[in-house]
Amino acid sequence: MMKTIQLNNGIEIPSPGLGTYHLGRNDEEVYRAVRHAIEVGYRHIDSAAFYDNEEPVGKAIRESNVPREELFITTKLWGSDIKENHIEKAFENSLHRLNVGYIDLYLVHWPVKEMIAATWKEMERIYQSGRVKAIGVSNHLIHHLETLLQQAEIIPAVNQVELHPFLVMQELQNYCSEKGIVVESWSPLGSSKIPLLTDSRIEEIATRKGKSTAQVILRWNLQKQIIPLPKSSDWQRQHENFSLFDFSLTADEIVEIDRLDRNHRTGVHPDEIAF
Ligand SMILES: NC(=O)c1ccc[n+]([C@@H]2O[C@H](COP(=O)([O-])OP(=O)(O)OC[C@H]3O[C@@H](n4cnc5c(N)ncnc54)[C@H](OP(=O)(O)O)[C@@H]3O)[C@@H](O)[C@H]2O)c1
C-alpha cells in the first residue's frame, strides 16, 4: 500500500520519501541504494545539488522498471547559486545531471537573507516554464515564509525542515497547514546524532505495537500529515522504514510523542546558515 498527499496545485506526492544525503560512499553505492529502495516500494526520492548525487539518483530512476510518472523526484537549489545569481543555471544543471525529463519538486534549500522574495520570483519563473511539477522551500521558518508570501504569486507547495519528536515545530506545522503548505521532515530519525531511537517512551509504544522505534516515529509523521524522508543505505532498514501501513497510533500516543519536544536541533539553525 502506498500513501500520497495532494499538494496545493493538485500534484500527488508519495510518502514516505527516501533521504539520500550520504546514501553511499560513491556513485555506485548511491545507485544501488536507490535501485533497492524503488524495489522495496519507495516512489519519492529526495536529492539535492548539494548532495552531489543527482547523477546516480537519476540513473537509478531511469534504469528502474517503474514508469517515470510513478516516481517523484525532488532536488534543491543551493545558497551560493542564489547569492551569485545563478538560479536558472543551477536549475538547468540539476535537470541535466538527473536526466529524468522533468523534476517533480524543486526546493530552495535554505533561505538566503535579503534574497528570499527575489529567489522565489525566479522559482516561480522556473515553475511557469513547465520543467518542474511543483516548487517549494526548505528550512524556512515562519518569518521567512511571511517575507516570501508578501510578494509571492504562487504559494510554496512544500516546506522541508528538520523535524522529529525532539524538534516538533508545532507552530510552524500549524502555520504551513493554514497556508496549504505540506511539511516534510528531514532527519526524521534524528540522523543518529541524538538518542531518539532509544527514547524510553517511544520504546514503550513500539513494544506495545510490535514495531521498531523508527517505525513508530515515521508513523507519527504520517498521522500528522508530515512527509518523512528517512535515509537508509541498509536493505533491511529501507524495508523497515517503508513498512508503516499495517498499524496506527492512537490520538493519545501521538500527543505522548508530541510531548517529547525539547526544541533540539541536530543541524544548523535556519537563521544562522551562511553562504
Ligand atoms: N533540506 C535540508 O536541509 C536537509 C538536511 C538534512 C537532511 N535532509 C534530507 O533528509 C534526509 C534524512 O535525514 P538524515 O539522513 O540526516 O537523517 P535520518 O534519516 O533521520 O537518519 C539517518 C540515520 O539513521 C540510520 N537509520 C535509518 N533507518 C534506521 C532504522 N530503521 N533504525 C536505526 N537506524 C536507522 C541511518 O543509518 P543506515 O543508513 O546505516 O541505515 C543513518 O545513520 C536526508 O538524507 C536528506 O535527503 C535535508
The ligand as a Tripos MOL2 file, in Angstrom:
@<TRIPOS>MOLECULE
LIG
   48    52     1     0     0
SMALL
NO_CHARGES

@<TRIPOS>ATOM
      1 N1         16.7170   20.1400    3.4700 N.am      1 LIG1
      2 C1         17.7610   20.0110    4.2230 C.2       1 LIG1
      3 O1         18.4390   20.9860    4.6000 O.2       1 LIG1
      4 C2         18.1530   18.6400    4.6830 C.ar      1 LIG1
      5 C3         19.1420   18.4910    5.6920 C.ar      1 LIG1
      6 C4         19.4650   17.2050    6.0940 C.ar      1 LIG1
      7 C5         18.8400   16.1210    5.5180 C.ar      1 LIG1
      8 N2         17.9050   16.2840    4.5170 N.ar      1 LIG1
      9 C6         17.2160   15.1490    3.8500 C.3       1 LIG1
     10 O2         16.6170   14.3390    4.8580 O.3       1 LIG1
     11 C7         17.1100   13.0010    4.7400 C.3       1 LIG1
     12 C8         17.1060   12.2950    6.0730 C.3       1 LIG1
     13 O3         17.8940   12.9600    7.0150 O.3       1 LIG1
     14 P1         19.2240   12.3450    7.6260 P.3       1 LIG1
     15 O4         19.8440   11.4720    6.5960 O.co2     1 LIG1
     16 O5         20.0190   13.4530    8.1890 O.co2     1 LIG1
     17 O6         18.7420   11.5310    8.8900 O.3       1 LIG1
     18 P2         17.7180   10.3410    9.2890 P.3       1 LIG1
     19 O7         17.0000    9.8360    8.1010 O.co2     1 LIG1
     20 O8         16.9710   10.8620   10.4470 O.co2     1 LIG1
     21 O9         18.7100    9.2660    9.8560 O.3       1 LIG1
     22 C9         19.6030    8.5560    9.0610 C.3       1 LIG1
     23 C10        20.4890    7.7270   10.0040 C.3       1 LIG1
     24 O10        19.6780    6.7920   10.7210 O.3       1 LIG1
     25 C11        20.0570    5.4540   10.3870 C.3       1 LIG1
     26 N3         18.7980    4.6970   10.2120 N.ar      1 LIG1
     27 C12        17.9180    4.7580    9.1920 C.ar      1 LIG1
     28 N4         16.8700    3.9550    9.4020 N.ar      1 LIG1
     29 C13        17.0770    3.3680   10.6140 C.ar      1 LIG1
     30 C14        16.3490    2.4320   11.3770 C.ar      1 LIG1
     31 N5         15.1890    1.9380   10.9450 N.pl3     1 LIG1
     32 N6         16.8690    2.0250   12.5740 N.ar      1 LIG1
     33 C15        18.0540    2.5190   13.0040 C.ar      1 LIG1
     34 N7         18.7960    3.4240   12.3250 N.ar      1 LIG1
     35 C16        18.3110    3.8360   11.1280 C.ar      1 LIG1
     36 C17        20.8500    5.5600    9.1030 C.3       1 LIG1
     37 O11        21.8200    4.5360    9.0200 O.3       1 LIG1
     38 P3         21.8280    3.4500    7.7950 P.3       1 LIG1
     39 O12        21.9070    4.2320    6.5300 O.co2     1 LIG1
     40 O13        23.0360    2.6400    8.0750 O.co2     1 LIG1
     41 O14        20.5400    2.6820    7.9140 O.co2     1 LIG1
     42 C18        21.5090    6.9380    9.2580 C.3       1 LIG1
     43 O15        22.6560    6.8400   10.0840 O.3       1 LIG1
     44 C19        18.4990   13.2160    4.1180 C.3       1 LIG1
     45 O16        19.0550   12.0310    3.6170 O.3       1 LIG1
     46 C20        18.1710   14.2560    3.0820 C.3       1 LIG1
     47 O17        17.5340   13.6800    1.9590 O.3       1 LIG1
     48 C21        17.5620   17.5400    4.1130 C.ar      1 LIG1
@<TRIPOS>BOND
     1     1     2 1
     2     2     3 2
     3     2     4 1
     4     4     5 ar
     5     4    48 ar
     6     5     6 ar
     7     6     7 ar
     8     7     8 ar
     9     8     9 1
    10     8    48 ar
    11     9    10 1
    12     9    46 1
    13    10    11 1
    14    11    12 1
    15    11    44 1
    16    12    13 1
    17    13    14 1
    18    14    15 2
    19    14    16 1
    20    14    17 1
    21    17    18 1
    22    18    19 2
    23    18    20 1
    24    18    21 1
    25    21    22 1
    26    22    23 1
    27    23    24 1
    28    23    42 1
    29    24    25 1
    30    25    26 1
    31    25    36 1
    32    26    27 ar
    33    26    35 ar
    34    27    28 ar
    35    28    29 ar
    36    29    30 ar
    37    29    35 ar
    38    30    31 1
    39    30    32 ar
    40    32    33 ar
    41    33    34 ar
    42    34    35 ar
    43    36    37 1
    44    36    42 1
    45    37    38 1
    46    38    39 2
    47    38    40 1
    48    38    41 1
    49    42    43 1
    50    44    45 1
    51    44    46 1
    52    46    47 1
@<TRIPOS>SUBSTRUCTURE
     1 LIG1         1 GROUP 0 **** ****
